[in-house]
Amino acid sequence: MSPDALNTIVMDLMASVTTMTLATCRQNTPRATDLYFANDKLDLVFFSSADAEHSRNLAANENCSATVHPPVSGWKEIKGIRVEGIAHPVDDASLKIRAQDAYLRKFPFAAQFLSPPTRADQSTNRSAAGAVTLYLLRVSGLTYIDNSLGFGTKYFTPVSDGEFAGIPARNQKS
């Protein structure tokens, strides 16, 4: 599969699926958490509370992985991606604007979490804008899984700066 063909498949998948499953680990205790995500090229953007267990896990160990896949009813329909990389809060101002814009394009409702609360919000216990943190999962490797091409068919490619950094290799990495 060519990098352009894989890029088209992956971008279409990321645009059509709203949630990823983020896998983190701290003190040998793994955790999987479903989160809304958006993509900035091949990197993944998500918001979370700094108090959430997966956020505390990332503070202790930024290495993580995630899967993105639509719901299916049979094994031959399984198609999705698995990524690996590091995730951390976004501190750089220009990156934060770009990542936040990507997220708000996909999830316009999230703007309410980014604006300062009004008096009415405070009286209804709405969270303050500072209660959520923007995270970026910098992808270093991506595996595309497509069982319609045969059970367990995978294509792996390294990723750098949000773009493919190699030719997709079939069934080279599990």
N, C-alpha and C positions, 0 to 999 in steps of 0.2 A: 504494500500500500504506500502511495506517495505521501510525503508530508502535507501537500496541499489537500489531498483527499481526506486524510485524517483530521486536518485542521477544520475542514468544513463539517465533518461528522461531529467533532467535539464541540465546536461553537454552536451548532444547531442543538445539540443535547443540553449544553449549559443554558441556552436561551429558553428551552422548553421545560426544564425541571426546576422547581423552586427550592428544593431542600437537598442538602448533602448530609451524610453521616460522617461526623468528625471523630476520629479515633485518637485519644490521648493516653498517656500513661504517666503515673507518678508512683514512686516507691513500689514498683512491680505490680501495680493495680491498674489494669486497663479500664478505659471508659469509652463508650460510644454515645454520641449525642447528635440528634437531628437538629439542624439549624437552617434557616433561610440563608441563601448565599447569592452573590452575584459574581461575575468574573470581570477581571481587568486583564485582558488577553487570556493567558492560561492560568494566571494566579487567581485565587479565590478570596473574596471579601465577605466578611460577616460581622455582625454586631453581637455583643454579648455583655452581660454584667461581669464586672471584674470579680465579683463574689461567686460566680458560677463555678462549679467543680471543674469543668473543663478549662476554664480560664485560669484557675489556680494550678491545674496540671500544666498548662502551657507556660506559666510563670516559672515553674520548676524544671520543665523539660519542653523546649519549643519544638522538638521533633514530633511529627504527627503524620497522619494520613487521613484521607477522606475518600468516600465513594459518592458518585452521582449516577442515578439510574431512574428511569421511569418505572412505574408499577407494571408488572406483566402477570399473565396467568399460566404460562408454560415455560419450561426451561429453554426451549428453542428460541424464545423471544427475548431472552436476557441479553441486554446491551447496556453498557455503561462504562464509566471510567473510574479508575482508582488512581489517586495521586499521592505522592509522598513529598515531604518538604518540611519547612519550618514555619511556624505561625507566631505572630507577635502583634502587639498593639501598634497602630500606625502613628508615628510621631512626626515624620517629615510633612511639612505643611502642603507642599505641592502634591505629594503622593496621597495625602489625606483627602484633598479636594477631588482628585481623579477617582480614588476608590469610592468615596462617598457618592459622587455623581453616578458611578456605575451602579451602585446599590439602589439609589433613589430612582433611577430609570426603570429598574426592574420592580421595585417595591415603593411606589410613591407614598403609601401610607406611613412609611417609616419616618417621614419628615416630622411627624408629630413628636417623635422621641428626641429630635435634635434641636428643637426650639425651646427656649426657656419657658417654664410653666407660668401660666397666668394665675391670678388669685382663685379663679374658678377651678383650675386644675388642682391647685394646692388643697382646696376644700374637699376635693374628691379623691385625694391621695394619689394623683397622677405622678409618676416618676419624674424627677428632674432630668434635664438634658444630660447632666454629668453621670447619670446612672448607667449609661451604656457606653461601651468602648468599641471602637472600630478596630477590627483585626484584619491582617492580611496573611494568607497562607501562601508563601512563596514556594511554588511548585518546583521541585528538582527532577522529578520523574513522573511520567504519565503512562498508564497502561489502559488501553482500550480493549474491552471484552465484548465479543459478539458471537453468541452461540448459534446464530442463524448461519454462520459460516462453518459450523462444526463445533461439537462440544468442546468447550474450553479454549476456543480460539482467542488469542490475545496478541496485541501489538504493543510493544514497549518503545518509548523514546525518552531520552533525557530532555530536560527543559531548563532554559536559562533566560533570565530577564523576561519571563512571561511568553516565551516563544520556543518552538521545538529547536533542539540543539543537535539533532541527528536524524538519521533515516529510521523510520519505524521498523523494528525488527519483530517478525512474527514468532510468537511463543518462545521468546528468549528469556523472559523473566516472569516468574509466577507471582 
